[in-house]
Amino acid sequence: MYYSSGNYEAFARPMKPEGVDGKSAYLVGAGLASLAAACFLIRDGQMKGSRIHILEELNLAGGALDGGEEKNKGFVIRGGREMEDHFECLWDLFRSIPSLETEGASVLDEFYWLNKKDPNCSLMRATVNRGEDAHTDGKFGLSEKASMEIVKLFMTRDEDLYDRKITDVFTEEFFASNFWLYWRTMFAFEDWHSALEMKLYIQRFIHHIGGLPDFSALKFTKYNQFESLVQPMLKYLEEHDVHFVYDTRVTNVVFEQRGTRKVAAKIQCVRGGQPETIDLTEEDLVFVTNGSCTENSSLGDHAHAPVLNTQSGEGGCWQLWRNIAAQDDSFGRPDKFCTNIDATKWESATVTTLDDRIPPYIEKICRRDPFSGKVVTGGIVSVKDSSWLMSWTLNRQPHFQKQPKDRLVVWVYGLFPDVPGDYIKKPMSECTGEEITAEWLYHMGVPVEEIPDMAATGANCIPCMMPYITAFFMPRAAGDRPKIVPDGCVNFAFIGQFADTERDTVFTTEYSVRTAMEAVYTLLGVDRGVPEVFASEFDIRVLLDSTSKMMDGRKLTDLKQPVLLKLIEQGVLRKVSGTVIGDLLKKYGIV
């Protein structure tokens, strides 16, 4: 497996890998990573779909890319996915998946046309004082000290950030900035999360710094991701005769050491309540999604809070990874991610409006007609003075194809679920859907005397507690996440958010698809480059532009950092005037 860039290999079709007709594939889990791996096995590996088996613990595919109507509850979305231009592997995949709605078009075509016609943008990024504009006004509010802390983190080597927290690299001036408000609410970073992951995010999305305050950098699907992304993939795979095996919990993959070679020899599972063993040969390729951010999620309803009934480390996918990891050090350290639920959990809620009372408050804040079928909030609206640090969003409506035209589906989440609310004096984790709705209405500015009845009868809310939702952000070191194909493995690969690949960032659809692509190309020997992570961190134009944006219009000469003052004293900035470097500094607002 190797990386490539440019359209020479992007548009090329690889030759059929040698011996592929004699191989089979077993994919554990039916989330995005496994579905993508199956697509790559068929498209690029030219493996027959009938030789591909997907083993799923639940009775539904999609993993974290869910979205549906729960019987006796209502519409549920545990989360949403923000996407951008340079998800190279994701778009490489979906250019080949036919649209379910537009004949002759791919999912990528459909997505591209939609976001060209209806580009994303937020008109109110944050509120205070019960629905008033917080007037962040596109400003980052970074002091010189905080700006230099970001630059220092950007330049720090990965190995110098192993097992370090965000609080280890930033001071209070940074945490008081709008930048941190934008960042933590958009990506769900907590103070105690990994400084390494924070750095990787800054480097990975440096080209979007200017679009961070108003979300103009983001793109969204027409419907929820299950209907817009998962369902087209399922149809593609089913048409290629891929074998889906539901109600099957894989408990272990047993390895044999043959010299320096590690061979996956057995898959142990429980199917329909009965234990089974699948014997493997070296021609049987095994792809395991190790770990899950939505494992053991629990739903409440409008009258009941969700019950957190998971002990740290519990969950089928976590126990599977633990059983695999116990066999060899190269298989990672799952306990670094799944043994501190207090640090990895937060709660979301899906609110469906039932009448015409709530929509005007939404429209006042988002400044758009929420029933227009176009962009509504344009990303999350963060409640700056919320004790739960609540954020909420409406994507294009309807968000579900079966959604009644006179109803809106809103996604709400709280980054601090164990802190009492501002209207409901209880932690979010103890609140019913009705109480969460009431807290949300309070922060939207609904008159206090109207909140009880409006929360009770004007909406239906289904809360969801997710104990491992930010597990992949826990501080880590080399080897904690295993390599996609661990050293010595001949027929086995890890895929998904807890497998390790270069420079890319977890908690994205791109990461799942990238690990799947790398795994398939490695095990099958597909002779085509995997698109490298977009190299914006190495583009001087991007670096200058992002620096200018973070300074909120200040010039380099306005800053009082000792190094800059020394450069000014030495006349360095004057000397580059009239050169290509000077032109770049001027073009991007640095001088």
N, C-alpha and C positions, 0 to 999 in steps of 0.2 A: 504494500500500500504506500502511495506517495501523494503529495499535494501538488496541485497545479493552479494556475490562474490564467485568465484570458479565455477567449472563445474557441481557441483551437481544439482543446479537449472538452470544453463545455458542450460543444455541439456534436462531438464524435460519439459513435457507438462502438463499444468494445467488441473484440472478437469473443466467440464463445469459449469460456474457460475449459481447459482440457479436463476430461473425466467427470464433468458436471452431471452427465446423464446417469451416472452410477451413485450419485450422492443424494442424501435426503437432509431435511432440516427440521429441527424441533425448536420452536420459539416459546419461551416461558413467559406468560403474560400477554395480554392483547391490548396494551397501551400503544401510544404513538410510535415508540421505538420499535416494538415488535412488528406492528403493521408496516412501518417503513422498511424494516429489514426484509419482510416478505416481498414487498414491492420491488426492492433492489435485487433480490434473488431471482425474481422473474424477469425484470426488464434488462438488467445488466449482467446477471449471472446466467440468464437463460435456462434456469432450472424449471422443470415442469411444476405447475402449481399443485398437482396431485401428490407431489413428494414433499410438500411443506405442511407441517402440522403446528397449529397454534394452540397451546394449552392455557386455558384461562380459568382462574379460581371462581369468578363470578359467572353470571349468565348473560353478560353483555360485554361487548368490546368497547375500547375507547380510553380506558384508564382515567387519567386526570382530565382528559378532554371530554368531559361529560356535559350533559344538558338534556333534560327531559321532564316529563310530567309524572310525578310520583302519585300513585293511586292513593286516594283519600287525603292527599296533602296539597298538591299543586305543582307549579313549575319550580324547578330547582337547577341552579347553576352554582357549583362549588367555587368556581373562579372563572376568569377570562384570560385570554392570551393576547398580549400586545406584540405586533409584528412590524418589521421594517424592511427596507429595500434589500439589505445585504444579509439576509438569511439564505446564503448561497445554496446550501444542501436542501433546505426546505423547498425552495423554488425549483431546484433541479428535479426534485421528486414530483411536485404537483404539476409541472409542465406535461407530465405523462399520464396524469389521472384525469379521465374525462369528467366534465361537469355533469351533474344530475339535472340541471335546469336548462342549460343552453346547448343545443345540438351542435356538434362540431367544435366545441370549445373545451379547453382544459380548465381545471380548477384554477390554475394560475391565470389564464386569460380572464376568466370571470372575476377574479380578485383584482386584477390589474385594472380592468375597465371600471369596476365599481369605485375603486379608490382614486382613479383619475377624475371620474365624474363627480364624486362626492368626497373631496379631500378632508382629512381629519384635522380638527383644530378645537381647542378649548377656549371658550370665551370668559370663563371664570374658573380659575384653577383652584382657588381656596376661598373659604368663607370664615367669618368670625361673627360674634354677636348675633347669633341666631339668623343666619342667612344673608348677612351683609357681605359685600365684596371685601376680601382681606387685603386687596390692593397690593398683592405681590408684584403686579404690573410687569411681569417678565424679568424682574431683577433677581439676581442671586444673593445679594446682600452679604458678600464675602469680604471680610476684612483682609488686609494684606497678609496678616499672619495665617489666617485660614486658607487663603489662596496658595501660600507657599507650602502649607501642609499637604494640600492636594497635589501640588507639583512634586513634592518629595515622595509621596506615596506612589505616584505614577512612575517615578524613576527607580523605585526600590526593587531589588531582585526578589523573585518568588521565594527563594529559600530563606530570606531574611524576614519573611512574614509567616512562616510556619507556626501554627498554634497561637497566633496573636489575634487579639480582638480589635474591633474598630476603635474602641476607647483607648487602645494602646498607641494609636497613631494620630489621633485628633484631640484638640483641646476644646474648651467650652465655646470659644469664639466660632468654631466651625459648627458645633451643634446648635448654635443660636441662629444660624443663617437660613435664608429661604432655600438655599441649595440643599441642605439636609432635609428640609420639609419635603421638597420635590422628590428627592432621591429615595428617602425611606418609605414614603407612601406609595410611590410608583413601583418600587422593586421589593418592598416588604423587608427591608433591612432593619435589624434591631441593633442597639448599641453594642451588644455582646457578640455579634456575629463576626465572621471571619474578615480580617483586614485584607487577606489575600483575595477573597472573592470580591471585596469592594474595589481593590486595585484592578482586578481583571475586568470588572464592569466598566470602570472609567476608561481603560484602554480600549475595550471592545466597542464602546459606544461613544468614543470621543467625537466622532463626526456628527453626533446628534445633540451635543451640548446646547447648541442654539435653539433646538426644538424641544428642550426639556421643560421649560416653563409653560408652554401652551400645547404640548403634545402634537405639534405639527409634524414631528418625525414619525408618528405612529400610523399604522394601517390596521384595519379590522375587517373581519369576515362579514358577510351579509347577515347570517344567522349565528347562533351559538356554534362553538367549534365542533360539537358532535355532528350537527346537521351539515355544516359547511365543509368540514375536513374529514371526519371519520367515516361518515356514510358513503362518500364517493370512493374512499379507499376500500371499504368493505365490499362494495359492489364490484370493484376492479378485481379484488382477490377472489371473490366468489365466482366471478366469470372465468377465472383461471383455475378453478377447482381446488383452491386451497382448503385444507381440512381444518375446520375449527372444532375444538374439543372444549366445551364449557363444563362448569361444575367440576373442575379438576384442579386440585391444589398440589403443586409440586413441592415436596418437602426436602429433597436433596438431589444433587448431582454427584454421583460417586466417581472418583478419579482413580486411575491406575498409573503408577509411575513406571514408565518403560525406558530405562536409561535416563536420559535428560529430557525425555518427552513426557508430557502430561496428557493423558487421554481420558476424555469423559466416557466412562464405560457403562453407566446405568443412570436412568432417571427414575427416582422414587417419587410416587405421587399417590394421592387419595382421590379416586374418581367415584362420584356418586356415593360417597361414604365408605368405599371399599379400597383398601391399599392395592396398588399395582406397581409393577416394575417394568420399565422399558429398557431392554438390553440394546446397547449401542455398539457400532463398529466405528473405525476411524473415518469411514465415509459418511457417518451421521454427524451433521454439524448442529451444535447446541448453542442457542443464544438466550441468555438469561438477563431479564431486567431485574437488577439487584436494588432493592429499596424502592420506596414509593412515598411521594409527598402526601398522597391522599389515603394511604392505608389506614384502616380502622376509623374512618370518618363516621360521625354519627349525626343523624338528623333529629331535630325537634319538630315542632309545628307551631301554629299560631297560639296554641294554649299551653305548650310544654317546651321547656328548655332542652337542648340536646344533652345527652348524658355522656360524659367523658369516662368511659369504662375500660380504658386501656392502660395497662402498666407499661412502663418504659421497656422498649424492645419487643413488645408483643406485636403480632401481625404476621400473616403468612409470608409475605415477601421478605420481611426482616429476618424471620427465623430461617428461611431458605438460605439467605446470604450468610447468616451465622454458621449454618451447617456446612456450606461450601468453604467458607473462610477457615474453618477449623482444620481443614485438610492441608492447607499450604499458606505460607505467609504472603505469597504473591497475590492472593485473592482478596486482599483488602481488610479493613478493620471496621466492620459495620457499627460497632459499639460507639465509635466516635460521633456517630450521627443520630442514633436512635435511643439513647439512654438518658435524655434530659428533656422530657416532654414540656416542662415548664418553659424551656428556652426555645422550643421549636413549634409550639402551637399558636394558632390564633383562630378566630371565628369569622365566618361569613354568613350572610343571610340573603335570601331571595325574596323580594317584596313584589307582589303583584297587586296593582291598584284595581279596585272593584267598582268605582264610580267616578264622578267628575270633580270630586273635592280636592284631591291631592295634585293632579296634573298642573294646575295654575302655579303652585309653589315651585314645582320643578321647572316650569317654563320661565319663571322670574329669575331663577338662578342660572340656568343654562342659556337663556336668551334665545331660545329656538323653540319651534313648535315640536313637542315630543312625538306627535302623531304624523309627522311629515314623511316618514320612511327614510329620512336622511340622518346624518350625524346629529346626535342630541347633545350630550355633555362633552363629547370629544375626548373621553378619558375620565379618570376619576376626579371628583370634586372632594378635596380634603378639608375637613372641618378643623381648622387650625387650633381652636380652643376647646376641642372635644377631649374629655378625660380618657375616652377609649381610643383617641386618635382615629376617629371614624372617617372613612372615605366611602363614596358611593358613585355609581355610574349608570347611565343608560346608553347602551349601544343602539344602533339603528333598530327601530321597531317596525314590525314585530320581530322579537328576538327568537321566537319559536314559530315554525310554520303553522302550527295549530292554535296559536295565540289569538284570542278574540280581538277584533280591530279596535274595540273601545277600552282595552286594558293595556297597561304598561308593565314591563318587567324590569325591576331595578335590582342591581347587585350592590350590597353593602358589606363592608368589612371593618373590623376593629383590630388595630395592631396591639392594643393593650386590653385583652379580654378579662383580666382579673382585677380591674380597677373600677370602683363604683362610677356610674354615669352621672351626668349633670342634671337630668330631669328624672330619670329612673335611678334611684340611689342604690343600685345593685351592680355587681360586675356583669358584663355582657354575657359571660359564660353561664350565669344563673338565670338569664332572662328568657322569657317566652318570646315567640315571634311577635306577639302583640306589644310587649314591652320594648323590644328592639325597634319596632315601628314607631312607637311613641317617642323614643329618644331621637330617632332620625327626624321625625316631624318637628320636634322641639328645635333642633339645630337648623331646620329649614325656615323657621320663623312662623310656624302655625301658632295662632293665639293659644295661650295655655289652656283657656277654658274649652277650646274645641278639640284639643288633642285626645282626651280619653275616648270620645265616641268615634272620632276619625280613625284612631288606631285600632279600635275594636271592630268597626264595621266597614271602613273605607279601604281596607287592604287585607291581603293574606300574606303572611310572612313565614318562611321556613328557614330556621337557623341551622347552621352546620358547623360542628366543632371538628377541627382537623389537627390531630395531635402531632403530626410530623410535617406540617405544611412547609416549614422552612428548615428542615433537617439538613439539606445540602449546603446551607450557609454556616453551619457550625465550624468553628476554628479547626483546621486540619493541617496535616503535614504530608510529605511525600509518602506514598504507599497506602495512605488511608483509603483513598479511592483507587481501586485496582485499574491496571491498564485494560484497555478494551480487549485485547488478546494478551493475557498474562504470559510472561516468559515461559517458553517450553510447551505451551498449549498447542495442540495440532487440530482439534475439532471443537473448540469451545471459545466463546466470547461473552463478555459483559456488554450490555447496552443500556442506554438511558441516563438519567441524571446523576447516577452515582458511579459511572464509569469515567475514566480520566482521559481527556484529550487535550491537545495543546491550544491555549489561548482563548478558547471559547468559554461561554458563560452559562451556568446552570439556570434553571427556572425559565427556560425558553423552549419553544417548539423546535428551534434550530438545533439545540443541543441533543435532543432525542434523535432527530433525523440524522445528524452528523455522526453520532456514535454508531447508529445502525449502518450507515453507509460504509464507515471505516471497517466495521466488523465483517460485513459481507465481502468487501473488496479484499480484505486480508485473508480470510479463510478460503475464499474461492480463487484467489489470485486474479481478480478482475484487472485487466490491463488498461486502466483509465484512471486519470488523476482524480482524487477527491478535491473539490474546490476548497482552497485554503480560506481560513477566516479572513474576512475583509481587512486589509492592512492599513486602516486609517491612522493607526497610532504611529505609523512610519511616514506619513505624508505631511511635509512641512506646512503645506497650505492649511490642512485640517488643524494642525497644532496651533498655528498662528490665529486662525479664526476662532477656535474654541477658547484660546487664551483671552482674546478680545472680548468674547461674550461673557466669560466669567468675571471680567473686570468691570462689567456694567457700564462700558463706555469710557472708563478711565484710560489714559494713555500710559505707556511704559514710563514716560518721564514724570508722571504724577506720583509714582510709587517711591517709597523711601527705603526700600530694601538695600542693605550695604553693598551687595554685589552690583546692583543697578546704578547706585550712586557712583561707584568706582568707574563703571563703564562710561557714565556721562562725563566724569572728570577727565577721563583719558581721551574723550572725543570720539569714542568708537561709533556712536550712533551718527555723528556728523560725517565720519569717514565713509560709512556705507551709503550715505545719501547719493543718489544718482546711479547706484548699482542695482543689479537684479535683487540683491538682498534688501536694499533700501526700498525698492518698489514694492516688494512683498510686505514689508513691515507697514508701509503706508496703506496698501490696498486692504489689509485686514485690520486696520485701525489700531495697530500697536503703537505707532508714533504719529 
